[in-house]
Amino acid sequence: MLAADEPLNFKTKEKNMEATEVMKSKVDIFNKKHPVGSPVTVVKDLGEKFETKVKYPAEILSGHTPVVWLFGISGCYELDRVQA
């Protein structure tokens, strides 16, 4: 519970900053290990595994999701769904 004099958004803001740092770390690690052109496997929506290559470096999409752009796939996929 927040103290009466503590701003309402303090804890939310702190958690968002931590989450952003975690996402940035995931993106940085992925990009170091898997530069553009690297072969990867993505697990698609219905569980199908699809062999492809990294098209563009991973990034944080709209400030909330670490993603990577892949050849042969429209749009991007969450980093958690991509395997090397």
N, CA and C atoms as an extended XYZ file, in Angstrom:
252
Properties=species:S:1:pos:R:3:atomname:S:1:resname:S:1:resid:I:1 pbc="F F F"
N         0.851       -1.179        0.000 N   MET     1
C         0.000        0.000        0.000 CA  MET     1
C         0.892        1.236        0.000 C   MET     1
N         0.513        2.223       -0.752 N   LEU     2
C         1.284        3.450       -0.838 CA  LEU     2
C         1.023        4.337        0.370 C   LEU     2
N         2.081        5.043        0.796 N   ALA     3
C         1.929        6.020        1.867 CA  ALA     3
C         1.140        7.203        1.324 C   ALA     3
N         0.507        7.940        2.219 N   ALA     4
C        -0.337        9.060        1.807 CA  ALA     4
C         0.434       10.117        1.023 C   ALA     4
N         1.726       10.308        1.348 N   ASP     5
C         2.492       11.350        0.669 CA  ASP     5
C         3.302       10.825       -0.523 C   ASP     5
N         3.211        9.519       -0.811 N   GLU     6
C         3.953        8.932       -1.932 CA  GLU     6
C         3.136        9.070       -3.214 C   GLU     6
N         3.779        9.523       -4.308 N   PRO     7
C         3.036        9.649       -5.562 CA  PRO     7
C         2.456        8.306       -5.987 C   PRO     7
N         1.262        8.340       -6.505 N   LEU     8
C         0.558        7.125       -6.890 CA  LEU     8
C         1.310        6.315       -7.927 C   LEU     8
N         2.005        6.973       -8.852 N   ASN     9
C         2.664        6.267       -9.941 CA  ASN     9
C         4.117        5.894       -9.649 C   ASN     9
N         4.620        6.136       -8.456 N   PHE    10
C         6.030        5.880       -8.151 CA  PHE    10
C         6.419        4.428       -8.409 C   PHE    10
N         5.703        3.486       -7.830 N   LYS    11
C         6.060        2.075       -7.984 CA  LYS    11
C         5.851        1.609       -9.419 C   LYS    11
N         4.805        2.072      -10.054 N   THR    12
C         4.561        1.705      -11.442 CA  THR    12
C         5.684        2.209      -12.332 C   THR    12
N         6.102        3.423      -12.115 N   LYS    13
C         7.181        4.011      -12.909 CA  LYS    13
C         8.483        3.234      -12.698 C   LYS    13
N         8.761        2.876      -11.451 N   GLU    14
C         9.969        2.109      -11.133 CA  GLU    14
C         9.940        0.733      -11.794 C   GLU    14
N         8.802        0.059      -11.750 N   LYS    15
C         8.667       -1.257      -12.379 CA  LYS    15
C         8.803       -1.149      -13.894 C   LYS    15
N         8.243       -0.097      -14.481 N   ASN    16
C         8.368        0.097      -15.925 CA  ASN    16
C         9.819        0.302      -16.330 C   ASN    16
N        10.570        1.042      -15.523 N   MET    17
C        11.987        1.268      -15.817 CA  MET    17
C        12.755       -0.045      -15.751 C   MET    17
N        12.459       -0.872      -14.754 N   GLU    18
C        13.119       -2.172      -14.625 CA  GLU    18
C        12.769       -3.073      -15.815 C   GLU    18
N        11.503       -3.083      -16.192 N   ALA    19
C        11.070       -3.909      -17.316 CA  ALA    19
C        11.749       -3.457      -18.606 C   ALA    19
N        11.878       -2.161      -18.791 N   THR    20
C        12.543       -1.631      -19.984 CA  THR    20
C        14.000       -2.059      -20.018 C   THR    20
N        14.673       -2.043      -18.890 N   GLU    21
C        16.076       -2.471      -18.826 CA  GLU    21
C        16.210       -3.954      -19.157 C   GLU    21
N        15.282       -4.768      -18.680 N   VAL    22
C        15.299       -6.205      -18.979 CA  VAL    22
C        15.106       -6.418      -20.481 C   VAL    22
N        14.138       -5.706      -21.067 N   MET    23
C        13.896       -5.841      -22.508 CA  MET    23
C        15.114       -5.387      -23.309 C   MET    23
N        15.721       -4.277      -22.913 N   LYS    24
C        16.895       -3.766      -23.623 CA  LYS    24
C        18.038       -4.768      -23.549 C   LYS    24
N        18.193       -5.402      -22.403 N   SER    25
C        19.232       -6.414      -22.234 CA  SER    25
C        18.978       -7.609      -23.157 C   SER    25
N        17.723       -8.078      -23.233 N   LYS    26
C        17.375       -9.196      -24.120 CA  LYS    26
C        17.696       -8.854      -25.575 C   LYS    26
N        17.342       -7.635      -25.989 N   VAL    27
C        17.585       -7.190      -27.362 CA  VAL    27
C        19.082       -7.129      -27.641 C   VAL    27
N        19.842       -6.545      -26.714 N   ASP    28
C        21.289       -6.420      -26.911 CA  ASP    28
C        21.965       -7.789      -27.014 C   ASP    28
N        21.582       -8.706      -26.145 N   ILE    29
C        22.162      -10.054      -26.160 CA  ILE    29
C        21.802      -10.764      -27.459 C   ILE    29
N        20.533      -10.679      -27.861 N   PHE    30
C        20.106      -11.328      -29.100 CA  PHE    30
C        20.894      -10.784      -30.289 C   PHE    30
N        21.012       -9.464      -30.380 N   ASN    31
C        21.699       -8.856      -31.519 CA  ASN    31
C        23.187       -9.206      -31.567 C   ASN    31
N        23.820       -9.371      -30.416 N   LYS    32
C        25.236       -9.776      -30.393 CA  LYS    32
C        25.397      -11.221      -30.856 C   LYS    32
N        24.487      -12.086      -30.423 N   LYS    33
C        24.573      -13.513      -30.763 CA  LYS    33
C        24.067      -13.821      -32.163 C   LYS    33
N        23.120      -13.016      -32.656 N   HIS    34
C        22.447      -13.311      -33.925 CA  HIS    34
C        22.373      -12.068      -34.808 C   HIS    34
N        23.481      -11.686      -35.426 N   PRO    35
C        23.434      -10.512      -36.303 CA  PRO    35
C        22.566      -10.784      -37.536 C   PRO    35
N        22.260       -9.723      -38.256 N   VAL    36
C        21.456       -9.843      -39.473 CA  VAL    36
C        22.053      -10.924      -40.375 C   VAL    36
N        21.176      -11.792      -40.890 N   GLY    37
C        21.599      -12.892      -41.751 CA  GLY    37
C        21.797      -14.208      -41.021 C   GLY    37
N        21.790      -14.189      -39.697 N   SER    38
C        21.990      -15.417      -38.913 CA  SER    38
C        20.780      -16.335      -39.027 C   SER    38
N        21.021      -17.647      -39.141 N   PRO    39
C        19.899      -18.595      -39.180 CA  PRO    39
C        19.272      -18.744      -37.794 C   PRO    39
N        17.945      -18.772      -37.756 N   VAL    40
C        17.197      -18.970      -36.512 CA  VAL    40
C        15.951      -19.789      -36.818 C   VAL    40
N        15.307      -20.256      -35.766 N   THR    41
C        14.034      -20.955      -35.879 CA  THR    41
C        13.019      -20.189      -35.049 C   THR    41
N        11.867      -19.926      -35.649 N   VAL    42
C        10.793      -19.246      -34.919 CA  VAL    42
C         9.663      -20.234      -34.699 C   VAL    42
N         9.074      -20.179      -33.509 N   VAL    43
C         7.905      -20.997      -33.212 CA  VAL    43
C         6.690      -20.125      -33.515 C   VAL    43
N         5.971      -20.493      -34.575 N   LYS    44
C         4.827      -19.697      -35.022 CA  LYS    44
C         3.625      -19.887      -34.100 C   LYS    44
N         2.555      -19.163      -34.396 N   ASP    45
C         1.386      -19.109      -33.508 CA  ASP    45
C         0.772      -20.462      -33.167 C   ASP    45
N         0.762      -21.393      -34.111 N   LEU    46
C         0.162      -22.709      -33.856 CA  LEU    46
C         1.196      -23.761      -33.471 C   LEU    46
N         2.407      -23.315      -33.095 N   GLY    47
C         3.446      -24.227      -32.638 CA  GLY    47
C         4.366      -24.742      -33.725 C   GLY    47
N         4.097      -24.401      -34.975 N   GLU    48
C         4.936      -24.831      -36.098 CA  GLU    48
C         6.292      -24.140      -36.022 C   GLU    48
N         7.354      -24.911      -36.215 N   LYS    49
C         8.700      -24.345      -36.238 CA  LYS    49
C         9.058      -23.973      -37.674 C   LYS    49
N         9.606      -22.771      -37.857 N   PHE    50
C         9.908      -22.253      -39.181 CA  PHE    50
C        11.362      -21.792      -39.211 C   PHE    50
N        12.154      -22.391      -40.107 N   GLU    51
C        13.565      -22.028      -40.264 CA  GLU    51
C        13.650      -20.758      -41.107 C   GLU    51
N        14.402      -19.776      -40.641 N   THR    52
C        14.526      -18.513      -41.349 CA  THR    52
C        15.841      -17.837      -40.984 C   THR    52
N        15.971      -16.579      -41.332 N   LYS    53
C        17.155      -15.794      -40.989 CA  LYS    53
C        16.720      -14.430      -40.470 C   LYS    53
N        17.595      -13.823      -39.665 N   VAL    54
C        17.330      -12.491      -39.124 CA  VAL    54
C        17.393      -11.475      -40.268 C   VAL    54
N        16.322      -10.699      -40.413 N   LYS    55
C        16.235       -9.698      -41.476 CA  LYS    55
C        16.728       -8.325      -41.016 C   LYS    55
N        16.324       -7.925      -39.815 N   TYR    56
C        16.728       -6.649      -39.211 CA  TYR    56
C        17.063       -6.907      -37.743 C   TYR    56
N        17.895       -6.067      -37.133 N   PRO    57
C        18.221       -6.263      -35.715 CA  PRO    57
C        16.970       -6.233      -34.831 C   PRO    57
N        17.046       -6.948      -33.724 N   ALA    58
C        15.955       -6.947      -32.753 CA  ALA    58
C        15.815       -5.549      -32.164 C   ALA    58
N        14.602       -5.246      -31.706 N   GLU    59
C        14.321       -3.941      -31.121 CA  GLU    59
C        13.165       -4.076      -30.139 C   GLU    59
N        12.923       -3.021      -29.384 N   ILE    60
C        11.770       -2.983      -28.495 CA  ILE    60
C        10.644       -2.300      -29.275 C   ILE    60
N         9.574       -3.036      -29.524 N   LEU    61
C         8.457       -2.547      -30.318 CA  LEU    61
C         7.515       -1.714      -29.455 C   LEU    61
N         7.344       -0.464      -29.822 N   SER    62
C         6.408        0.447      -29.144 CA  SER    62
C         6.620        0.518      -27.636 C   SER    62
N         7.836        0.280      -27.190 N   GLY    63
C         8.163        0.409      -25.769 CA  GLY    63
C         7.676       -0.715      -24.885 C   GLY    63
N         7.177       -1.819      -25.471 N   HIS    64
C         6.626       -2.863      -24.603 CA  HIS    64
C         7.000       -4.303      -24.937 C   HIS    64
N         7.558       -4.587      -26.126 N   THR    65
C         7.826       -5.976      -26.491 CA  THR    65
C         9.120       -6.096      -27.283 C   THR    65
N        10.068       -6.932      -26.822 N   PRO    66
C        11.275       -7.173      -27.617 CA  PRO    66
C        10.957       -8.103      -28.783 C   PRO    66
N        11.243       -7.638      -30.005 N   VAL    67
C        10.897       -8.387      -31.215 CA  VAL    67
C        12.069       -8.412      -32.189 C   VAL    67
N        11.935       -9.298      -33.198 N   VAL    68
C        12.914       -9.347      -34.280 CA  VAL    68
C        12.161       -9.555      -35.586 C   VAL    68
N        12.715       -8.994      -36.633 N   TRP    69
C        12.149       -9.097      -37.978 CA  TRP    69
C        12.882      -10.209      -38.711 C   TRP    69
N        12.128      -11.099      -39.374 N   LEU    70
C        12.694      -12.295      -39.989 CA  LEU    70
C        12.308      -12.404      -41.466 C   LEU    70
N        13.169      -13.037      -42.254 N   PHE    71
C        12.867      -13.276      -43.668 CA  PHE    71
C        11.723      -14.283      -43.790 C   PHE    71
N        10.849      -14.054      -44.775 N   GLY    72
C         9.779      -14.989      -45.065 CA  GLY    72
C         8.592      -14.910      -44.134 C   GLY    72
N         8.595      -13.911      -43.257 N   ILE    73
C         7.503      -13.751      -42.297 CA  ILE    73
C         7.040      -12.306      -42.351 C   ILE    73
N         5.743      -12.124      -42.470 N   SER    74
C         5.178      -10.777      -42.462 CA  SER    74
C         5.105      -10.293      -41.012 C   SER    74
N         5.624       -9.130      -40.749 N   GLY    75
C         5.626       -8.613      -39.388 CA  GLY    75
C         6.833       -9.110      -38.613 C   GLY    75
N         6.721       -9.095      -37.313 N   CYS    76
C         7.842       -9.489      -36.453 CA  CYS    76
C         7.367      -10.512      -35.425 C   CYS    76
N         8.336      -11.110      -34.723 N   TYR    77
C         8.018      -12.079      -33.677 CA  TYR    77
C         8.734      -11.701      -32.385 C   TYR    77
N         8.079      -12.022      -31.271 N   GLU    78
C         8.685      -11.816      -29.964 CA  GLU    78
C         9.976      -12.610      -29.864 C   GLU    78
N        10.973      -12.029      -29.234 N   LEU    79
C        12.264      -12.727      -29.089 CA  LEU    79
C        12.123      -14.055      -28.377 C   LEU    79
N        11.188      -14.151      -27.448 N   ASP    80
C        10.996      -15.391      -26.695 CA  ASP    80
C        10.554      -16.552      -27.593 C   ASP    80
N        10.082      -16.244      -28.805 N   ARG    81
C         9.621      -17.288      -29.728 CA  ARG    81
C        10.670      -17.657      -30.761 C   ARG    81
N        11.853      -17.062      -30.672 N   VAL    82
C        12.910      -17.289      -31.652 CA  VAL    82
C        14.052      -18.075      -30.999 C   VAL    82
N        14.481      -19.141      -31.673 N   GLN    83
C        15.553      -20.006      -31.172 CA  GLN    83
C        16.684      -20.032      -32.193 C   GLN    83
N        17.886      -20.248      -31.694 N   ALA    84
C        19.038      -20.355      -32.620 CA  ALA    84
C        19.406      -21.806      -32.804 C   ALA    84
